[in-house]
Amino acid sequence: MILCFTGTGNSLHVADGLAKHLGDQVVSLNNIIKCNLERKFVSDLPFIVVAPIYAWRLPRIIEELLPACTFEGSKKMYFVPTMGSQTGKADEYCAEICKEIGMEFMGLCGIPMPDNYVLMAKMPGEEETMKKLAEAEVKINHIAQAIKNGIFITKTDKTPMAGFLSGPVNNMFIKMATSDKKYNVNSECIKCGLCEMVCPVNNIKLEDGKPVFTGNCIACYSCIHRCPKAAINIGNKTQNHGRYLCPES
């Protein structure tokens, strides 16, 4: 069973690719979290967690969700995060989670995907995106074969000062970069309500049809990227950065 959390579709793309190779099913953690659904998972195949790397670790909401879940059937758990270029010490944090919940940690290997961190950079164009996705397909196939054969997977990236980045810097990211205080909605908003629908943590409420942010943001940026009019921004930093959605999402 592949447990997937995604903001712009990168992780869903990887999860779907793994499912195709393994003949497995994808379960949306977005829906589990948003709708507060039952957190009991049963699978004879290994559990595979696919989620983006946020500041050199899995999103805290996923790190906190897994220990609150019940897993039956297979006792093996793999982690295949999507990333920019580095996973830090995410593998060590995931190993600790497995130990806590009584699962066998079968390794972590990140897959580089097109950049979607709209706060800090312009989004990739079509050519760069398709090149990155083609490279990702090779790695998805390689990891799927390892999982099919029950082989432990190992990350291929290296992160200088990994402990510092996955520790203090990640903590700072949680405190500062996830704030929605500077989010704003411009006049292009068409009051479609899509932002409210896609927010996995129900941080968006509609008032007179327009989104209001309620202070529970996790910086997945799904609302920003999926707005059909690019009407949602963070201060004045994202207007000219473009938007990104994985082509198959």
Disulfide bonds with the S-S distance in Angstrom:
none
